[in-house]
Structure formats: structure tokens, C-alpha cells
């Protein structure tokens, strides 16, 4: 795991990641599963959390938190937290803002 973090700067490898022929992504996924099912001993939990400061037991929660942080920055620069349909905002590098138009609520007809 230390070699993966040194090479990629993250302790969240994709499931198919390999380091020197070892399936590190699968290994990490299995440790998270063991944790969720209560099968990972406390000393191993402590070791992962202390040796890898960016360690996340739930990557979906981490992704949600990152999305909220991006939305806060968007709202701070635009004065609204309701972005238009998906597009890239140059002020928020490498992160699209908004959703797919098909996944947004339909527009209400305007009353004239």
C-alpha cells in the first residue's frame, strides 16, 4: 500500500489497480468490506488509519463530501447553488458542475 500511495498520492486505488503484480485495488476493497461487516480487528483498523492519513472507509461518503465542497465553491463564486446543466466551469478546475439535463427536474411552464 505504501508503494501505491507513493506512486499515486492516494490511498484509494481503483479496484483493478496493481502494484508489482499484487492486486492492491482488490485488497483495499476487501479490507473495506471486512470493516463494514465487523470482521477487521481493531489493531488493523488503527494501523490503516494511522499509516495512511487519507484513508477512507467509505469512498462514497468521501466522494459526496468532495462534491459538497465543490458546490460550496461554486455558490461562493456565483451566488447560487443551482448550477445550469452539466458543463465545465473554468473557475473550478477539473470538475464539471451541474447534472445531466435528462436527470434534472422538468422545467415548469411559465405563466404569461
C-alpha positions in Angstrom: 0.0 0.0 0.0 2.9 2.4 0.8 4.2 2.0 -2.8 0.8 2.7 -4.3 0.4 5.9 -2.1 3.9 7.0 -3.1 3.3 6.5 -6.8 -0.3 7.9 -6.9 -0.7 10.1 -3.9 -3.9 8.4 -2.8 -4.9 5.5 -0.5 -8.0 4.8 -2.7 -6.8 2.7 -5.6 -9.4 1.6 -8.2 -10.5 -2.0 -7.9 -8.3 -3.1 -10.8 -5.1 -1.4 -9.6 -1.9 -3.5 -9.4 1.4 -2.8 -7.7 4.3 -5.2 -8.7 1.8 -7.8 -9.7 -0.2 -7.5 -6.4 -3.9 -6.7 -6.8 -3.8 -3.7 -4.4 -7.2 -2.4 -5.5 -8.9 -5.7 -4.7 -7.0 -5.9 -1.4 -8.2 -2.4 -0.4 -11.8 -3.3 -1.4 -11.7 -6.4 0.7 -10.4 -4.6 3.8 -13.3 -2.1 3.5 -15.7 -4.9 3.1 -14.2 -6.6 6.2 -14.5 -3.3 8.1 -18.2 -2.9 7.1 -19.0 -6.4 8.2 -17.2 -6.1 11.5 -14.5 -8.6 10.6 -11.5 -6.4 10.7 -9.6 -6.4 14.0 -9.2 -3.1 15.9 -5.4 -3.2 15.6 -5.7 -3.4 11.8 -8.2 -0.6 11.6 -5.9 1.5 13.7 -2.9 0.6 11.5 -4.6 1.6 8.3 -5.9 4.8 9.7 -2.6 5.8 11.2 -0.3 4.8 8.4 -2.5 6.3 5.6 -3.9 9.7 6.7 -6.1 10.0 3.6 -7.7 6.6 4.3 -11.5 6.4 3.8 -13.6 3.5 4.9 -16.5 4.7 2.8 -15.4 6.1 -0.5 -19.0 7.1 -1.4 -19.1 9.4 1.7 -15.8 10.8 0.7 -17.0 11.5 -2.9 -20.1 13.1 -1.5 -18.1 15.4 0.8 -15.9 16.4 -2.2 -19.0 17.2 -4.2 -20.4 19.4 -1.4 -17.0 21.2 -1.2 -17.1 21.9 -5.0 -20.7 23.1 -4.7 -19.8 25.5 -1.9 -17.0 27.0 -4.0 -19.4 27.3 -6.9 -22.0 29.0 -4.8 -19.4 31.4 -3.3 -18.3 32.5 -6.8 -21.7 32.5 -8.5 -24.0 33.5 -5.6 -26.2 30.4 -6.2 -26.0 26.7 -5.5 -28.2 25.9 -8.5 -25.8 25.4 -11.5 -27.1 25.1 -15.1 -27.0 21.7 -16.8 -23.6 20.0 -16.8 -20.7 21.9 -18.3 -17.2 22.7 -17.2 -16.8 25.8 -15.1 -13.2 27.2 -15.7 -13.2 28.6 -12.2 -13.5 25.1 -10.7 -10.7 23.2 -12.5 -11.1 19.6 -13.5 -14.6 19.3 -12.0 -17.9 19.5 -14.0 -20.7 21.3 -12.3 -24.4 20.6 -12.8 -26.2 17.4 -13.7 -27.3 15.7 -16.9 -30.2 17.5 -18.4 -32.2 14.3 -18.5 -31.7 13.8 -14.8 -32.9 17.3 -13.8 -36.5 18.1 -12.9 -38.6 19.2 -15.8 -39.0 23.0 -16.2 -42.3 24.4 -15.1 -44.2 26.2 -17.9 -44.1 30.0 -17.4 -47.4 31.7 -16.8 -47.9 34.6 -19.2 
